Amino acid sequence: MTLRGTADEIQLATLTRILDDYCEQAGIEGTHPAREHLARRLIALFSGNIDSPDHIKMALDSVAKDWKPDHMPRNG
């Protein structure tokens, strides 16, 4: 499925699924700030006419590396 322009209901569901799946695989909890960061990036990618969910996932890899649990800053 190609994603272009304004998201319709099906595209929005696809983007949500991509984000959910990506965060689950990366070990990013639903309330973690990384999820919001990745969601913003996902929307930017979509707005930039990224061609496919696979391309979006690859692009998220480049920004998610700083947010993965094993790289998260420790408090204290």
VEXROGU-776542 format. One record per atom (N, C-alpha, C): x, y, z; residue in three letters; residue number from 1; atom name. Coordinates in Angstrom, 2 decimals, always signed. Example, Ala and Ser with C-alpha at 12.3 -4.5 7.8 and 13.67 -1.06 7.14 Angstrom:
<pts>
         u         v         w   code   pos   site
    +13.19     -5.69     +7.80    ALA     1      N
    +12.30     -4.50     +7.80    ALA     1     CA
    +13.20     -3.30     +7.80    ALA     1      C
    +12.85     -2.25     +7.08    SER     2      N
    +13.67     -1.06     +7.14    SER     2     CA
    +12.90     +0.03     +7.87    SER     2      C
</pts>
This chain:
<pts>
         u         v         w   code   pos   site
     +0.84     -1.18     +0.00    MET     1      N
     +0.00     +0.00     +0.00    MET     1     CA
     +0.88     +1.24     +0.00    MET     1      C
     +0.65     +2.10     -0.93    THR     2      N
     +1.40     +3.34     -1.01    THR     2     CA
     +0.68     +4.41     -0.19    THR     2      C
     +1.45     +5.15     +0.58    LEU     3      N
     +0.90     +6.21     +1.43    LEU     3     CA
     +1.26     +7.56     +0.84    LEU     3      C
     +0.27     +8.36     +0.53    ARG     4      N
     +0.52     +9.67     -0.07    ARG     4     CA
     -0.45    +10.71     +0.48    ARG     4      C
     +0.01    +11.96     +0.60    GLY     5      N
     -0.87    +13.07     +0.94    GLY     5     CA
     -1.52    +12.97     +2.30    GLY     5      C
     -2.79    +13.32     +2.37    THR     6      N
     -3.55    +13.27     +3.61    THR     6     CA
     -3.97    +11.83     +3.87    THR     6      C
     -3.82    +11.40     +5.12    ALA     7      N
     -4.16    +10.02     +5.47    ALA     7     CA
     -5.66     +9.82     +5.53    ALA     7      C
     -6.13     +8.80     +4.83    ASP     8      N
     -7.53     +8.43     +4.98    ASP     8     CA
     -7.63     +7.44     +6.13    ASP     8      C
     -8.81     +6.92     +6.38    GLU     9      N
     -9.03     +6.04     +7.53    GLU     9     CA
     -8.16     +4.78     +7.47    GLU     9      C
     -8.04     +4.20     +6.30    ILE    10      N
     -7.24     +2.98     +6.14    ILE    10     CA
     -5.75     +3.28     +6.32    ILE    10      C
     -5.29     +4.37     +5.73    GLN    11      N
     -3.89     +4.75     +5.87    GLN    11     CA
     -3.54     +5.08     +7.32    GLN    11      C
     -4.45     +5.78     +8.00    LEU    12      N
     -4.22     +6.11     +9.40    LEU    12     CA
     -4.12     +4.84    +10.25    LEU    12      C
     -4.98     +3.87     +9.97    ALA    13      N
     -4.92     +2.59    +10.68    ALA    13     CA
     -3.59     +1.89    +10.39    ALA    13      C
     -3.13     +1.97     +9.15    THR    14      N
     -1.84     +1.36     +8.78    THR    14     CA
     -0.70     +2.05     +9.51    THR    14      C
     -0.71     +3.38     +9.55    LEU    15      N
     +0.34     +4.12    +10.25    LEU    15     CA
     +0.34     +3.79    +11.74    LEU    15      C
     -0.84     +3.68    +12.32    THR    16      N
     -0.94     +3.32    +13.74    THR    16     CA
     -0.38     +1.93    +13.98    THR    16      C
     -0.72     +1.00    +13.10    ARG    17      N
     -0.21     -0.37    +13.23    ARG    17     CA
     +1.31     -0.40    +13.10    ARG    17      C
     +1.86     +0.36    +12.16    ILE    18      N
     +3.30     +0.42    +11.99    ILE    18     CA
     +3.95     +0.93    +13.27    ILE    18      C
     +3.40     +2.00    +13.84    LEU    19      N
     +3.95     +2.56    +15.07    LEU    19     CA
     +3.84     +1.57    +16.22    LEU    19      C
     +2.67     +0.96    +16.38    ASP    20      N
     +2.47     -0.02    +17.45    ASP    20     CA
     +3.45     -1.18    +17.33    ASP    20      C
     +3.53     -1.75    +16.14    ASP    21      N
     +4.42     -2.89    +15.91    ASP    21     CA
     +5.88     -2.50    +16.14    ASP    21      C
     +6.25     -1.34    +15.63    TYR    22      N
     +7.63     -0.89    +15.76    TYR    22     CA
     +8.01     -0.71    +17.23    TYR    22      C
     +7.15     -0.04    +17.97    CYS    23      N
     +7.43     +0.21    +19.38    CYS    23     CA
     +7.47     -1.09    +20.18    CYS    23      C
     +6.58     -2.01    +19.86    GLU    24      N
     +6.58     -3.30    +20.56    GLU    24     CA
     +7.89     -4.05    +20.30    GLU    24      C
     +8.32     -4.09    +19.06    GLN    25      N
     +9.56     -4.78    +18.71    GLN    25     CA
    +10.78     -4.11    +19.34    GLN    25      C
    +10.73     -2.79    +19.49    ALA    26      N
    +11.85     -2.05    +20.05    ALA    26     CA
    +11.81     -2.00    +21.57    ALA    26      C
    +10.74     -2.52    +22.17    GLY    27      N
    +10.62     -2.49    +23.63    GLY    27     CA
    +10.28     -1.12    +24.18    GLY    27      C
     +9.61     -0.31    +23.39    ILE    28      N
     +9.23     +1.04    +23.79    ILE    28     CA
     +7.80     +1.01    +24.31    ILE    28      C
     +7.64     +1.31    +25.59    GLU    29      N
     +6.33     +1.28    +26.23    GLU    29     CA
     +5.43     +2.38    +25.66    GLU    29      C
     +4.11     +2.17    +25.79    GLY    30      N
     +3.13     +3.09    +25.23    GLY    30     CA
     +3.21     +4.52    +25.72    GLY    30      C
     +3.69     +4.74    +26.96    THR    31      N
     +3.75     +6.10    +27.50    THR    31     CA
     +5.14     +6.71    +27.42    THR    31      C
     +6.09     +5.98    +26.88    HIS    32      N
     +7.46     +6.48    +26.81    HIS    32     CA
     +7.56     +7.63    +25.80    HIS    32      C
     +8.36     +8.66    +26.11    PRO    33      N
     +8.51     +9.79    +25.18    PRO    33     CA
     +8.99     +9.38    +23.79    PRO    33      C
     +9.68     +8.26    +23.70    ALA    34      N
    +10.17     +7.80    +22.39    ALA    34     CA
     +9.01     +7.51    +21.45    ALA    34      C
     +7.91     +7.01    +21.99    ARG    35      N
     +6.75     +6.70    +21.14    ARG    35     CA
     +6.23     +7.96    +20.46    ARG    35      C
     +6.12     +9.03    +21.21    GLU    36      N
     +5.66    +10.30    +20.63    GLU    36     CA
     +6.66    +10.81    +19.60    GLU    36      C
     +7.94    +10.69    +19.92    HIS    37      N
     +8.99    +11.11    +18.99    HIS    37     CA
     +8.88    +10.33    +17.68    HIS    37      C
     +8.72     +9.01    +17.79    LEU    38      N
     +8.61     +8.18    +16.60    LEU    38     CA
     +7.32     +8.47    +15.84    LEU    38      C
     +6.24     +8.76    +16.55    ALA    39      N
     +4.98     +9.10    +15.88    ALA    39     CA
     +5.13    +10.37    +15.06    ALA    39      C
     +5.81    +11.35    +15.62    ARG    40      N
     +6.05    +12.60    +14.85    ARG    40     CA
     +6.88    +12.32    +13.61    ARG    40      C
     +7.90    +11.48    +13.78    ARG    41      N
     +8.77    +11.14    +12.64    ARG    41     CA
     +7.98    +10.37    +11.59    ARG    41      C
     +7.12     +9.47    +12.04    LEU    42      N
     +6.30     +8.69    +11.12    LEU    42     CA
     +5.40     +9.60    +10.29    LEU    42      C
     +4.78    +10.59    +10.94    ILE    43      N
     +3.93    +11.55    +10.22    ILE    43     CA
     +4.76    +12.37     +9.24    ILE    43      C
     +5.96    +12.77     +9.65    ALA    44      N
     +6.83    +13.52     +8.74    ALA    44     CA
     +7.20    +12.68     +7.53    ALA    44      C
     +7.48    +11.42     +7.75    LEU    45      N
     +7.81    +10.52     +6.64    LEU    45     CA
     +6.62    +10.38     +5.71    LEU    45      C
     +5.45    +10.17     +6.28    PHE    46      N
     +4.23    +10.06     +5.49    PHE    46     CA
     +4.00    +11.33     +4.68    PHE    46      C
     +4.16    +12.48     +5.33    SER    47      N
     +3.97    +13.77     +4.65    SER    47     CA
     +5.00    +13.99     +3.55    SER    47      C
     +6.17    +13.36     +3.71    GLY    48      N
     +7.22    +13.46     +2.71    GLY    48     CA
     +7.11    +12.43     +1.61    GLY    48      C
     +5.95    +11.76     +1.53    ASN    49      N
     +5.67    +10.80     +0.46    ASN    49     CA
     +6.56     +9.56     +0.47    ASN    49      C
     +6.89     +9.07     +1.66    ILE    50      N
     +7.59     +7.80     +1.74    ILE    50     CA
     +6.67     +6.75     +1.12    ILE    50      C
     +7.22     +5.88     +0.31    ASP    51      N
     +6.42     +4.99     -0.53    ASP    51     CA
     +5.70     +3.83     +0.16    ASP    51      C
     +6.27     +3.26     +1.18    SER    52      N
     +5.68     +2.03     +1.70    SER    52     CA
     +5.92     +1.87     +3.20    SER    52      C
     +5.12     +1.02     +3.84    PRO    53      N
     +5.37     +0.74     +5.25    PRO    53     CA
     +6.78     +0.23     +5.51    PRO    53      C
     +7.31     -0.59     +4.63    ASP    54      N
     +8.68     -1.08     +4.81    ASP    54     CA
     +9.69     +0.06     +4.79    ASP    54      C
     +9.50     +1.02     +3.91    HIS    55      N
    +10.41     +2.18     +3.87    HIS    55     CA
    +10.27     +3.03     +5.13    HIS    55      C
     +9.05     +3.15     +5.63    ILE    56      N
     +8.83     +3.90     +6.87    ILE    56     CA
     +9.56     +3.22     +8.02    ILE    56      C
     +9.43     +1.90     +8.12    LYS    57      N
    +10.09     +1.16     +9.19    LYS    57     CA
    +11.61     +1.32     +9.12    LYS    57      C
    +12.16     +1.27     +7.92    MET    58      N
    +13.62     +1.46     +7.77    MET    58     CA
    +14.02     +2.86     +8.21    MET    58      C
    +13.22     +3.86     +7.84    ALA    59      N
    +13.53     +5.23     +8.24    ALA    59     CA
    +13.42     +5.41     +9.75    ALA    59      C
    +12.46     +4.75    +10.37    LEU    60      N
    +12.32     +4.83    +11.82    LEU    60     CA
    +13.52     +4.22    +12.52    LEU    60      C
    +14.12     +3.20    +11.91    ASP    61      N
    +15.32     +2.61    +12.49    ASP    61     CA
    +16.41     +3.65    +12.72    ASP    61      C
    +16.54     +4.58    +11.80    SER    62      N
    +17.59     +5.58    +11.91    SER    62     CA
    +17.38     +6.56    +13.06    SER    62      C
    +16.12     +6.80    +13.44    VAL    63      N
    +15.86     +7.70    +14.56    VAL    63     CA
    +15.65     +6.95    +15.87    VAL    63      C
    +15.24     +5.69    +15.78    ALA    64      N
    +14.92     +4.93    +16.99    ALA    64     CA
    +16.16     +4.46    +17.73    ALA    64      C
    +17.30     +4.38    +17.06    LYS    65      N
    +18.50     +3.86    +17.72    LYS    65     CA
    +18.85     +4.65    +18.99    LYS    65      C
    +18.53     +5.93    +19.03    ASP    66      N
    +18.80     +6.75    +20.21    ASP    66     CA
    +17.77     +6.55    +21.31    ASP    66      C
    +16.68     +5.86    +21.00    TRP    67      N
    +15.59     +5.70    +21.96    TRP    67     CA
    +15.42     +4.27    +22.43    TRP    67      C
    +16.15     +3.31    +21.88    LYS    68      N
    +15.99     +1.92    +22.28    LYS    68     CA
    +16.33     +1.77    +23.75    LYS    68      C
    +15.66     +0.85    +24.46    PRO    69      N
    +15.84     +0.72    +25.91    PRO    69     CA
    +17.29     +0.55    +26.35    PRO    69      C
    +18.12     -0.15    +25.59    ASP    70      N
    +19.50     -0.34    +26.02    ASP    70     CA
    +20.34     +0.92    +25.86    ASP    70      C
    +19.81     +1.95    +25.22    HIS    71      N
    +20.51     +3.22    +25.05    HIS    71     CA
    +19.85     +4.36    +25.81    HIS    71      C
    +18.81     +4.05    +26.57    MET    72      N
    +18.08     +5.09    +27.28    MET    72     CA
    +18.89     +5.61    +28.44    MET    72      C
    +18.87     +6.92    +28.65    PRO    73      N
    +19.59     +7.48    +29.78    PRO    73     CA
    +19.02     +6.96    +31.09    PRO    73      C
    +19.89     +6.78    +32.04    ARG    74      N
    +19.48     +6.30    +33.37    ARG    74     CA
    +19.36     +7.47    +34.31    ARG    74      C
    +18.33     +7.46    +35.13    ASN    75      N
    +18.15     +8.51    +36.14    ASN    75     CA
    +18.95     +8.16    +37.38    ASN    75      C
    +19.58     +9.14    +37.99    GLY    76      N
    +20.28     +8.94    +39.25    GLY    76     CA
    +21.67     +8.66    +39.09    GLY    76      C
</pts>
